């Protein structure tokens, strides 16, 4: 039943993209509403819950929602947060199709659309505005997106049973995409509005900085566990994180506020937040080689390092800017 419904909605969606104007918007809103009803329905126990179809319905629900950020916030705060407390075979009360079985579909869809919302923001007039008042709205949205990412990553950090390989891979994949877009779009936007919104911009950067700690832990985890998927995705993620460091440093230096950011040495931690034993750290260090060790003590607020330019980005390590908050 779910498969047939999702397929019919998917076909209808394809047709709706051909229309324009209010009729098209109204149709899309109705699609989101229908998908939502199917996801919220209490299906009989004998219903075959195809995870792929649940994922399709969820994508339709979010994609055509009149307010995607409100929808994503609801899914993170009111739906996914309930999964750790579910009994076997049970679903979340407000979204019965969200269970331990379909958690991965819900989780990856929300991750993907948070990244897409950042892309959409900077493709919209709001993301290109030079008006300080309008810019504050864009920054509020960015702050909210990063907060939701923190909540999602905290969910798997606090509940190890949810940290499946596929989930961790999605975290690294869409986390790195979010950082890439942030570097390419948000940093130039911040530069334009830095004079009027310095405190807000620094707050957003610190928030993103704290969240990105977990990406480094995932990269290290993939290397230790010799996970092929994580290892394949790691170079792109590391490059995005390195570019974030250099672009932020350049912006802060240009605005003469390098001392606004600081650094401490980051303790090596696993994906659940536990500190890794020194023996394991030593093994990793040996595998990294001398070239990476030379960069371990670089500091985020080092103007000397900033003068070297972006050509050194490939050698940047996470300790260059991450903060041990224990």
C-alpha positions as CSV (number, residue, x, y, z in Angstrom):
1,X,0.0,0.0,0.0
2,X,2.7,2.5,1.0
3,X,4.7,1.6,-2.1
4,X,1.7,2.3,-4.4
5,X,0.9,5.5,-2.7
6,X,4.5,6.8,-2.8
7,X,4.8,5.9,-6.4
8,X,1.6,7.7,-7.4
9,X,2.7,10.8,-5.4
10,X,6.2,10.6,-7.0
11,X,4.6,10.5,-10.5
12,X,2.3,13.4,-9.6
13,X,5.2,15.4,-8.4
14,X,6.9,15.1,-11.7
15,X,3.8,16.5,-13.4
16,X,3.6,19.3,-10.9
17,X,7.0,20.7,-11.9
18,X,5.6,21.5,-15.3
19,X,3.2,24.1,-13.9
20,X,3.9,27.6,-12.6
21,X,2.3,30.1,-10.3
22,X,-0.1,29.7,-7.4
23,X,-1.6,26.5,-8.8
24,X,1.8,24.8,-8.7
25,X,2.5,26.1,-5.2
26,X,-0.9,24.9,-4.0
27,X,-0.4,21.5,-5.6
28,X,3.1,21.1,-4.0
29,X,1.7,22.0,-0.6
30,X,-1.0,19.4,-1.0
31,X,1.6,16.8,-2.0
32,X,3.5,17.6,1.2
33,X,0.3,17.3,3.2
34,X,-0.6,13.9,1.7
35,X,2.9,12.6,2.2
36,X,2.8,13.8,5.8
37,X,-0.5,12.0,6.4
38,X,0.9,8.7,5.1
39,X,4.0,9.0,7.3
40,X,1.8,9.8,10.4
41,X,-0.6,7.0,9.8
42,X,-0.8,4.0,12.1
43,X,-0.4,1.2,9.6
44,X,-1.5,-2.4,10.4
45,X,1.2,-4.6,11.8
46,X,1.1,-6.8,8.7
47,X,2.0,-3.8,6.5
48,X,5.3,-4.3,4.8
49,X,7.3,-1.1,5.7
50,X,9.6,-0.7,2.7
51,X,12.3,1.7,3.9
52,X,12.9,3.1,0.4
53,X,9.3,4.1,0.1
54,X,9.3,5.7,3.5
55,X,12.4,7.7,2.3
56,X,10.5,8.8,-0.8
57,X,7.5,10.0,1.2
58,X,9.7,11.8,3.6
59,X,11.6,13.6,0.8
60,X,8.2,14.7,-0.7
61,X,7.0,15.9,2.7
62,X,10.1,18.0,3.3
63,X,10.7,19.2,-0.3
64,X,7.2,20.6,-0.8
65,X,6.6,21.8,2.7
66,X,5.6,25.5,2.8
67,X,8.2,26.1,5.5
68,X,11.1,23.6,5.2
69,X,13.0,24.9,8.2
70,X,10.0,24.5,10.5
71,X,9.5,21.0,9.1
72,X,13.1,20.0,9.6
73,X,13.1,21.4,13.2
74,X,10.0,19.3,13.9
75,X,11.6,16.2,12.5
76,X,14.8,16.7,14.5
77,X,13.4,17.8,17.8
78,X,10.0,16.0,18.0
79,X,10.6,12.9,15.9
80,X,14.2,11.7,15.7
81,X,14.9,12.5,19.4
82,X,12.3,10.0,20.4
83,X,13.8,7.0,18.6
84,X,16.3,6.1,21.3
85,X,13.4,5.6,23.7
86,X,11.4,3.3,21.5
87,X,10.7,-0.3,22.3
88,X,11.3,-3.0,19.7
89,X,9.0,-2.7,16.7
90,X,7.5,0.5,17.9
91,X,7.3,3.8,16.1
92,X,7.4,7.4,17.2
93,X,3.9,8.5,18.4
94,X,3.6,11.5,16.1
95,X,5.3,9.7,13.2
96,X,4.6,5.9,13.5
97,X,6.6,5.2,10.3
98,X,9.8,6.4,12.1
99,X,11.2,3.5,14.0
100,X,14.6,1.9,14.6
101,X,14.1,0.2,11.2
102,X,13.5,3.4,9.3
103,X,15.7,5.7,11.4
104,X,18.4,5.8,8.8
105,X,16.0,7.0,6.1
106,X,14.7,9.8,8.4
107,X,18.1,10.7,9.5
108,X,19.8,10.9,6.1
109,X,16.9,12.8,4.6
110,X,17.0,15.5,7.3
111,X,20.8,15.8,7.0
112,X,20.6,16.2,3.2
113,X,17.8,18.8,3.4
114,X,19.7,20.9,6.0
115,X,22.5,21.1,3.5
116,X,20.1,21.9,0.7
117,X,18.5,24.6,2.8
118,X,21.9,26.3,3.1
119,X,22.3,26.1,-0.7
120,X,18.7,27.5,-1.2
121,X,19.4,30.4,1.2
122,X,22.3,31.7,-0.9
123,X,20.4,31.1,-4.2
124,X,17.6,33.4,-2.8
125,X,17.5,37.2,-2.7
126,X,17.9,36.9,1.1
127,X,21.3,35.2,0.7
128,X,22.5,38.0,-1.6
129,X,21.2,41.0,0.2
130,X,23.4,43.9,1.2
131,X,20.8,45.3,3.6
132,X,22.0,44.8,7.2
133,X,18.5,44.3,8.5
134,X,17.6,41.6,6.0
135,X,21.1,40.0,6.5
136,X,20.2,39.4,10.2
137,X,17.4,37.1,9.0
138,X,19.8,35.0,6.9
139,X,22.2,34.7,9.8
140,X,19.3,33.6,12.1
141,X,18.5,30.8,9.6
142,X,22.2,29.7,9.5
143,X,22.4,29.6,13.2
144,X,19.3,27.5,13.3
145,X,20.6,25.1,10.7
146,X,23.9,24.5,12.6
147,X,22.0,24.0,15.8
148,X,19.9,21.3,14.2
149,X,23.1,19.7,12.9
150,X,24.5,19.7,16.4
151,X,21.4,18.0,17.7
152,X,21.6,15.3,15.0
153,X,25.2,14.5,15.7
154,X,24.6,14.6,19.4
155,X,21.9,11.9,18.9
156,X,24.3,9.3,17.6
157,X,27.1,10.5,20.0
158,X,24.9,9.9,23.0
159,X,23.2,6.7,21.8
160,X,25.8,4.4,20.4
161,X,23.2,1.9,19.1
162,X,22.1,4.5,16.5
163,X,25.6,5.1,15.2
164,X,25.5,2.5,12.4
165,X,28.1,2.6,9.6
166,X,25.6,4.0,7.1
167,X,24.6,6.8,9.5
168,X,28.2,7.8,10.2
169,X,28.9,7.9,6.5
170,X,25.9,10.2,5.9
171,X,27.2,12.5,8.6
172,X,30.5,12.8,7.0
173,X,29.1,13.1,3.5
174,X,26.5,15.8,4.1
175,X,28.5,17.4,6.9
176,X,31.4,18.1,4.4
177,X,28.9,19.4,1.8
178,X,27.5,21.8,4.4
179,X,31.0,23.1,5.2
180,X,31.8,23.5,1.5
181,X,28.7,25.6,0.9
182,X,29.4,27.6,4.1
183,X,32.9,28.4,3.0
184,X,31.9,29.3,-0.6
185,X,28.8,31.3,0.2
186,X,28.6,32.2,3.9
187,X,32.1,33.6,4.4
188,X,31.8,36.1,1.5
189,X,28.4,37.1,2.8
190,X,29.8,37.6,6.3
191,X,32.6,39.8,4.8
192,X,30.0,42.1,3.4
193,X,28.1,42.4,6.7
194,X,30.9,42.1,9.2
195,X,30.8,45.7,10.3
196,X,27.2,45.6,11.3
197,X,27.0,42.0,12.6
198,X,30.4,41.1,14.0
199,X,29.1,39.5,17.2
200,X,26.5,37.4,15.4
201,X,29.0,36.3,12.8
202,X,31.6,35.2,15.4
203,X,28.9,33.3,17.3
204,X,27.9,31.4,14.1
205,X,31.5,30.6,13.4
206,X,32.1,29.3,16.9
207,X,28.9,27.2,16.7
208,X,30.1,25.7,13.4
209,X,33.5,25.2,14.8
210,X,32.2,23.1,17.8
211,X,30.0,21.0,15.6
212,X,32.8,20.3,13.1
213,X,34.7,18.6,15.9
214,X,32.6,15.5,15.3
215,X,33.6,15.4,11.6
216,X,37.2,15.1,12.6
217,X,36.4,12.3,15.0
218,X,34.6,10.5,12.2
219,X,37.5,10.9,9.9
220,X,39.8,9.4,12.6
221,X,37.3,6.6,13.3
222,X,37.2,5.7,9.6
223,X,41.0,5.4,9.5
224,X,41.3,3.3,12.7
225,X,38.5,1.0,11.6
226,X,39.7,0.9,8.0
227,X,36.2,1.7,6.8
228,X,36.4,2.0,3.0
229,X,33.4,4.4,2.6
230,X,34.6,6.8,5.3
231,X,38.2,6.6,3.9
232,X,36.9,7.5,0.5
233,X,34.9,10.4,1.7
234,X,37.6,11.7,4.1
235,X,39.8,13.7,1.7
236,X,36.9,15.8,0.6
237,X,35.8,16.4,4.2
238,X,39.3,17.3,5.3
239,X,39.7,19.7,2.4
240,X,36.4,21.5,3.3
241,X,37.4,21.8,6.9
242,X,40.8,23.1,6.0
243,X,39.3,25.7,3.7
244,X,37.0,26.8,6.5
245,X,40.0,27.4,8.7
246,X,41.9,29.5,6.2
247,X,38.9,31.5,4.9
248,X,37.8,32.4,8.5
249,X,41.4,33.3,9.4
250,X,41.6,35.6,6.3
251,X,38.3,37.2,7.2
252,X,39.2,37.8,10.8
253,X,42.6,39.2,9.8
254,X,41.0,41.6,7.3
255,X,38.7,42.9,9.9
256,X,41.5,43.1,12.5
257,X,39.9,40.8,15.1
258,X,42.2,37.7,15.0
259,X,42.1,37.6,18.8
260,X,38.4,37.0,18.7
261,X,39.1,33.3,18.1
262,X,41.4,31.0,20.0
263,X,42.5,27.5,20.1
264,X,43.6,24.7,22.4
265,X,44.9,21.3,21.6
266,X,42.1,18.9,20.8
267,X,42.1,15.6,22.6
268,X,41.7,12.6,20.3
269,X,38.2,11.2,20.7
270,X,36.1,8.5,19.3
271,X,32.7,9.1,17.6
272,X,30.9,8.6,21.0
273,X,33.0,11.4,22.5
274,X,35.2,9.2,24.6
275,X,38.9,10.0,24.8
276,X,41.1,7.5,22.9
277,X,43.9,5.9,24.7
278,X,47.4,7.2,24.1
279,X,48.5,3.9,22.6
280,X,45.9,4.2,19.8
281,X,46.9,7.9,19.3
282,X,50.5,6.9,18.9
283,X,49.6,4.3,16.3
284,X,47.6,6.8,14.3
285,X,50.4,9.3,14.6
286,X,52.9,6.8,13.2
287,X,50.7,6.1,10.2
288,X,50.2,9.8,9.5
289,X,53.9,10.4,9.1
290,X,56.1,13.3,9.9
291,X,54.5,15.7,7.5
292,X,51.2,16.0,9.5
293,X,53.0,16.0,12.8
294,X,54.7,19.2,11.9
295,X,51.4,21.0,11.8
296,X,50.0,19.7,15.1
297,X,50.9,22.8,17.1
298,X,49.7,25.5,14.6
299,X,47.2,28.0,16.2
300,X,44.1,29.5,14.7
301,X,45.0,33.0,15.6
302,X,48.5,32.8,14.2
303,X,49.0,35.7,11.8
304,X,52.3,34.3,10.7
305,X,50.6,31.2,9.4
306,X,47.9,33.3,7.7
307,X,50.6,35.2,5.8
308,X,51.6,31.9,4.2
309,X,48.4,31.9,2.2
310,X,46.0,29.2,1.1
311,X,48.7,27.2,-0.5
312,X,49.3,25.5,2.8
313,X,45.7,24.3,3.3
314,X,46.4,20.7,2.5
315,X,48.6,20.5,5.6
316,X,46.2,21.8,8.1
317,X,45.2,19.6,11.0
318,X,42.1,19.7,13.2
319,X,44.2,20.9,16.2
320,X,44.7,24.2,14.3
321,X,41.4,25.5,15.4
322,X,39.4,23.1,17.5
323,X,38.8,23.7,21.2
324,X,38.9,21.1,24.0
325,X,35.8,22.1,26.0
326,X,36.1,19.5,28.7
